[in-house]
């Protein structure tokens, strides 16, 4: 189902979904130079790849990882000029790419030469793709507008801004299946608490009356239902958000939140981890007949609800992969009512690895490549939501029914 490739400066996977090629790419500038030279080099590798795979002009979502938060405005101008009318939904993330480059770019392209794919673009913040009776809403780079500096207020306003962006196209927030929450100084103090805990308090309050999964829950589902999510540290002091929402009238489209048998559900964390638990699923499966797309949330070295392998970089990296392997494995899918649709690590099409300390990059990369092989991967420096955690990993996997 997945074809993977790795060339100088770019790794990419090609996934065939209903006869339509989907390309997932991680592009790093091949050389040094100015910001413009590095951005254009990464974009050119993505363009060449898109042309080769039949998705030229069809990049629909991208994340740009930035070494310097002060480069965002200049980078945005370069990217706007490069894409013109074909601008993807683009997030600018102040997380330095590992390896010393000024930028790294992750991109998703959808082929539209066959299969009746429709793509609608609404500026740099939203792109909608439609195919086979499913609409995917890609919303990027949402910033709060409130003047309040408080993390709770800014996070709550960010969710509201994201809700309003979806509503502008007739989409309800309950249709969101995946979020990314980027928070500056994520483990830093705020008053008598922590910034990440304040973000979770805002998320809990915003989600309180939202009936996620309406129309796509498995019959008889009576458990908590929240989107997959990553909450990760960035540079600066603000919060920014992105999401993916799904809209379909097809009765065979199921959305199933996965929990890890090795971990306590995040929404059930004890009070010691914060006054409000993090409201997200460990993964979200979108199942359509004999195929499944699995959005893996940010995952770290936690079993039950406790951090494992303190001060042990390799131990934390391996435990994180063990957690993901158990999460997306066949046994766990069967336990969630999806027999035959489980995945393995080589079913991952794209991965992000967030590393707390830059000096740990070589060891983490070696461990990841040993477990993954050539899966396109972005490595970026980002603080994790607990001070003792050194690595966090997320990804997207594709699988077909076996047996």
KENUGU-485529 format. One record per atom (N, C-alpha, C): x, y, z. Coordinates in steps of 0.05 Angstrom, whole numbers, plus 5000, padded with zeros to 4 digits. Example, Ala and Ser with C-alpha at 12.3 -4.5 7.8 and 13.67 -1.06 7.14 Angstrom:
2
526448865156;524649105156;526449345156;525749555142;527349795143;525850015157;
# end
This chain:
403
501649765000;500050005000;501750255000;504150245012;505850475015;508450424999;509150614982;511750604969;513450824981;515850754990;517550955004;520150994987;521151244988;523451324974;525051514991;527651524986;529351715000;531551804981;531452064974;533452184957;534852414973;536852524961;538352744974;536352974980;536053035005;534353265012;531453205016;530552975008;527652915011;527152625015;525352565034;524252295037;521352305031;520252105019;517352115013;516151845011;513551835017;511851595014;509651654995;508851454979;506551474961;504551264970;502151354976;499951184985;497751194965;496750974955;494550964937;491950934954;490251134953;487651124967;485451154947;484050924941;481850934922;482751014894;485150934886;486151004860;487351274857;487551424880;488651694880;491351684895;493551774883;496051784897;496152004917;497051944941;497552144962;500552134968;501852364968;504752384973;505252514999;506852395016;507752505041;510752545041;511652795044;514452855039;515653015063;518152955069;519753125087;522153225072;522353485070;524453615053;526253785071;528853745068;530853895082;532654015061;533454275063;535254395044;537854225041;538654195017;541054025012;543654175019;543554445018;545854605023;545154825043;547254975051;546855205068;545855445052;546655685061;545955925046;543956095061;542856295047;540956475059;538256335064;536556465079;533856365084;532456305058;532456495040;531056455014;532256214999;534856194998;536055964984;535255694996;535155685023;534455435035;531455365032;529755565034;526855525030;526355435002;527455574983;526955504955;528055234947;530355154960;531454894954;529554674964;528554704989;526654504999;524054504983;523054734976;520554744960;520954624932;523254664920;523854554894;523954254894;525054134915;525053844917;522253734919;520453874934;517653794936;516253824909;516854044895;515654084868;516453864849;519053804848;520053594830;518753324837;518553264863;517253024871;514253014863;512953244866;510053254859;509653214829;511453324813;511253284784;511652994777;513652864790;514252584785;511952404792;510552464814;508452284825;505652364816;505452564798;502752634788;501152804807;502452934826;500953114845;501853404842;502953474819;503953754815;501553944819;502054154834;500054354839;497954264859;498454034873;496453934890;497453884919;499554034927;500254034955;498154174971;496954034990;494654145004;495154235033;497254125045;497854205073;500854175077;502054365091;504854345097;505554475124;507654375136;508654495161;511554575156;512154825163;514754935159;516054975186;518254825191;519654845216;521955045214;521955235233;523655475230;525755475253;528255535245;530355565265;529955825281;529056035268;528856295281;526056405277;524656455299;521956555298;521756815284;523956965283;523957225270;523957195239;524456955229;524456915200;521656845189;519656825206;517056725196;515956915175;515957175179;514757355159;516157335132;518857325132;520257305107;519757035094;519656825110;519156555099;516356545087;514456655100;511656665089;511656805062;513057025059;513057165034;514356995011;516456855018;517756674998;515856454989;514556335008;512756115002;510256204987;509156434994;506856544980;507656594951;509956704946;510856764919;511356504903;512456304916;513056044903;510455904893;508455894911;506055734904;503955894889;503856164893;501756314880;498956224888;497356174868;494556094872;494255814884;496455654883;496355384893;497455354921;497155574937;498355574964;496955364982;498555194995;497454995014;496655125040;495054985056;494655065084;497355035098;498455245108;501255245117;501555345146;502955175162;503555255189;506555325191;507155535205;509955615210;510555555240;512355365244;512755265271;515555335281;515755495302;518455575311;519755355327;520555145313;522054925323;524454885305;526954915315;529254895297;529554605286;529754585259;530254325248;532954215258;533153955264;535653845272;537553845248;540153855254;542153855233;543054125224;541954345237;543054605232;541854765209;539854655195;538654805173;536655015185;536155225168;534455435177;531455355175;530855165157;528055075153;528054775147;525854655152;525154385141;522254395135;521354245115;518554265107;517353985104;515053945116;513353705113;510953775096;510453605076;508253675057;506553425051;503953485045;502053285036;500953365009;501253184989;500153244963;498053034955;496053114941;493852934933;493552954902;493852724888;493652724859;490752784851;490452934829;487752994820;487352944790;489352814778;489052754749;486952544743;486352384764;484352174760;482852144787;480552034785;479051974809;477152184819;476852404804;474952614811;475652774836;478252814841;479052964865;478553264860;477353394879;476853674878;478453814901;479754034895;481354174915;480354464915;479654564938;478854844941;480754974961;481755214954;483755354971;482455614981;482855655007;481755895020;484056045035;486056125019;488356255031;490256055044;492156165059;494255995071;493255835095;490855885104;489855765129;487955525124;486955485100;485055265096;484955165068;485154905065;484854765039;482954535044;481054495025;479154275027;479554095003;479853835008;479953644986;477453464988;476353394965;474053214964;474552994944;473952754953;474252514937;472652284948;471252144931;469851894939;467951944962;466652174962;464552224982;465652315009;468252385011;469452485035;470752755030;470252945048;471653205047;473553215071;476053295065;478053335086;478653625088;478353735112;478854025116;481554055130;483454175117;486154225128;486354515137;486454555163;486554825174;489254865188;490555085181;493355125191;493755395202;495755415220;496855665230;494755855242;493255745260;491155915274;492356025299;492256295301;493356435324;491056575339;491256595366;489256735381;489257035375;486957165378;486657445373;486257615398;485757475421;485257625445;487757775454;487458015466;489758155477;490858035503;489357855515;490257745541;492857585537;494757605555;497257445554;496957175567;494757115581;494556875596;494256635578;495656415585;495556175568;492756065565;491256065587;488455965586;486856135566;486956395568;485456565551;486256545522;488856525517;489856515490;489256245478;489356025493;488755765483;485755745477;484055845495;481155835490;480455995465;481756225462;481156385438;482256255413;484456115415;485555965392;483555755382;482355605401;480355405394;477955545381;477155775391;474855915379;475556005351;477956105347;478756185320;478755955301;479655715310;479655485293;476755405287;475055405307;472155345303;470955535282;471555795284;470355985266;471455945237;473955865235;475055815208;473655585195;473155375210;471555145200;468755225193;467555385211;464755465207;464355635182;466455775174;466255935149;465755765125;466355505127;465755325105;463655115112;462055185133;459855015140;460554765155;462954755168;463854525182;463854575212;462854375227;462654405256;465254295269;465854405292;468354315306;468154015314;465753915317;465353635324;466453445303;466953555279;468053385257;471053385256;472353515275;475253515277;476153235286;478253125273;479252865281;482152875290;483553095284;486453125290;487153415295;488553465317;489453735323;492453735329;493653975325;496454035334;496354285350;497454275374;497454505392;500354575399;501354795389;504154875393;504155095414;505655055435;505655235458;508555315466;509155565465;511755665474;512155615504;514555545511;515255505540;513155315553;512755085541;510554905548;510554815577;512954765588;513054675615;513754905635;513755145625;514355375642;512155435661;512755585683;510755645703;508855865694;506455865704;504656085700;502956105726;503456315741;502156345767;503156105785;501255965796;501955745813;501655475799;501555485772;501255245757;503155245733;502555085712;504355055689;502855125664;504255225644;502955315619;501455095605;502654855604;501254635590;498654555605;498754575631;496354515647;494154715641;494954965637;492955175630;491855125602;493455035584;492454965557;490354735560;491054535576;489154315580;486554405593;486754595611;484354705623;482554845602;483854995584;482355125563;481054915544;482654715537;481654505519;479254365531;479454295557;477254165571;474654335570;474954595576;472654765576;471454805548;473154825528;472154865501;470754605490;471954375497;470854125487;468354025503;467654165524;465654055543;463053965530;462054125511;459354055499;459553985470;461953895461;462253825433;461953525429;459953435413;459453155409;461253035387;463753005392;465652905371;464652635361;465052595335;464552335323;461752285315;459952485317;457152445310;456952345281;455452125277;455052015250;457151825241;459451805256;461551625247;462651455270;461351465294;462151285315;461251005309;462750805319;461850525317;459250495332;457550325323;454950285336;455350195365;453950325383;454150255411;456550375426;458050545413;460450665426;459550835450;460650765473;459950905498;462351005513;464651025500;467151115513;467651405506;469651525519;470451795512;471251815483;470652035470;471252075442;472452355438;475052355433;476452605428;478252575404;479052795391;480852775368;483652685377;485152575358;487952535362;489252805364;491552825378;492753085382;495753075389;497153285383;499853325393;499853595407;500853605432;501353855446;504353865451;505654055439;508654055438;509754335442;512054355453;513354615458;514554735433;514555005432;515855145410;517255395421;518555535403;519855785412;517755995417;518556215428;516756435434;515056375459;512856525462;511156505486;508256465479;507656425453;504856415445;503956135439;501356115432;500255855424;499255885395;499555675379;498455665352;497355385348;495355365330;493955105327;493455045298;493154785292;492354685266;490454445271;489054365250;487254135253;486554015226;485453775227;484253645204;481453565212;479453635196;476653545200;475753375177;473853205182;472753025162;469753065160;468753075135;465953105130;465052905109;463052735115;462252535096;459452435104;457852375083;455252255087;455351955083;457751845077;457951555073;457451405099;455651215099;455151055124;457350865131;459150805112;461350615118;463850745129;463851005132;466151145143;465951145174;467851015187;467950995216;470351155226;469951305248;472151435262;472251305290;474651195296;474951045321;477351155336;477051265360;479351345376;480651105387;483251085384;484850865395;486050945422;485950765441;487450795466;489550565467;491750625480;493950435481;493550245505;493649985501;493349795524;495649825545;497849955537;500049985556;499850255571;497950425564;497750685575;495050745586;494950915607;492351025616;491451225595;488851225589;487851425571;488451705582;489451885565;490252145574;487952295588;485552255578;483252395590;482552285617;483852065626;483351945652;485751985671;487652155664;489952205681;488952315708;490452235729;489852315756;490352615760;489252725781;489453015786;492353115789;494152935796;496953015800;498153115775;497053045751;498153135726;496753395716;495053505732;493753755725;490853755733;489753995738;486954015747;484953905726;485753925701;484153805679;485853635662;485053385657;486653195642;486753275612;488753195598;488953255569;486753105554;485153245539;482853125525;483653055496;484852825493;485552725466;485752425466;485452305442;485752015439;488651965431;489651725437;492351655430;492651635400;490551575386;490551575357;487651585347;487251665322;484551665310;484651505284;482951305283;482851135258;480451235242;480851285216;478751325197;478651075180;476550915184;476350655169;474250685148;474950605123;473150615101;473250335087;471350165094;471449895083;473849745092;475449665072;477849495078;480349665082;480149915085;482550085088;482250265113;484550325125;484550495149;486850705147;486150945155;488151155159;488251215189;490651205200;490951235229;492751465235;491651665249;493051905257;494151845286;496751815289;497951755314;498652015329;497552045352;498052285369;500952295378;501752525388;504452545400;504752345422;506852185420;507251955438;509951965451;510151905477;512651915491;513051675508;515151675524;515951445540;514251435566;511751365563;509851355585;508451085584;508350935605;506550705608;504950755633;502450625632;500450705652;500251015649;500851165669;500951455666;503651575675;505651395678;508151485689;510351485668;512151675671;514551695653;516451455659;517451335638;519351115641;522051195630;524151065640;526851095630;527951385635;527651475660;528651735667;531651765660;532451985647;535252045640;536451835622;534851685608;535751475590;534651525562;536151655545;535251745519;534451505501;536151305500;535551075483;533150925494;533050895521;530750765533;528150905526;528151175528;525651325522;524851305493;526851315475;526251295447;525051015440;526350805451;525350535445;522550495458;522050595482;519450565494;517350715478;518050945467;516151095451;515350925426;517250805413;516650635390;515050395398;515750275421;514150045431;511250125436;510850375447;508150465451;506550495425;507850615405;506550645379;505950375366;507850195368;507549935356;505149795369;504849805395;502549685409;499949825402;500150095399;497750255394;496450185367;498150155346;497050115319;497049825311;497849645329;498049355323;495349225320;495348985307;492848845302;491248775327;492648695348;491248625373;489648865383;490749105382;489349335392;487049415374;487449385348;485249445329;482949255334;483548995338;481448805343;479948875369;481448965389;480149035414;478449285412;478849445391;477149675386;475049625364;474649365357;472549305338;473349335309;475949325303;476949365276;478749125268;477748885269;479448655263;480548655235;483148585232;484348565206;485448825195;485049045209;485949305199;488349415213;489549255231;491849355246;494249415228;496049565238;498349665223;500949585238;503149615224;505849575236;507349835232;509749845243;511350095240;512050145211;512249935194;512849985166;510450075150;508150095164;505750215151;505550515156;507450625171;507550915174;508551045149;507151255140;507851395115;509351655121;509151755145;510452005152;510652025182;512952125192;513452135221;514652405227;513952515251;515452735263;516652645289;519152725294;520452665319;521352925332;520252985355;520953225370;522953145391;525253285392;527453225410;527853465428;528053415454;528353625473;531053775471;533153615468;535853725468;537253675442;538353875429;539453855403;541753655402;543253635424;545553455424;544753155423;542153105428;541152825428;540352735400;540352915380;539452845354;540752605341;543452575341;544652345328;543752075340;543552065366;542651815379;539751755373;538051955375;535251915369;534851835340;536151965322;535851895293;536751615288;538951535299;539951255295;537851055305;536751105329;534750925339;532250915322;531351155312;528951165295;529451025268;531751065256;532250935231;532450635233;533450545256;533550255261;530750135262;528950275275;526150175277;524550225251;525150435237;523350525215;524450475187;527050475183;528050475156;527850745143;526650755119;526650995103;524051165105;522551125125;520051285128;520851585129;519551755112;520252045113;519652155141;521752295151;521652385179;522652665182;521252825197;522253085205;523253065233;525653165238;526853175265;527053475272;525753545295;525753825303;526153845333;527254075342;527754115370;525254245382;524054095401;521654195414;521454085442;520754245462;520454155489;517953985491;518053775508;515853595512;514253675537;511853575539;509953675559;510553605588;512553425593;513553375620;516553435619;517553565640;520353645639;522353415636;521653175645;523452945644;523352795618;521452855600;521152715575;523052835554;524452665540;526552755522;525752735492;523752575486;522952525458;519952495457;518852595435;515952545429;515752485399;514052295391;513852215363;510952195355;510352275331;507652255320;507952155291;505652075279;505751985251;503051925240;502951825216;500551745202;501051475188;499251285193;499651015182;497250945165;497750765145;495750675127;495850365126;493450245127;493349955126;490949855112;491049605102;488749475090;488049225106;485549145104;484648905118;486248665110;487148515131;488648275126;486848035133;487047825117;485747575124;482747585120;
# end
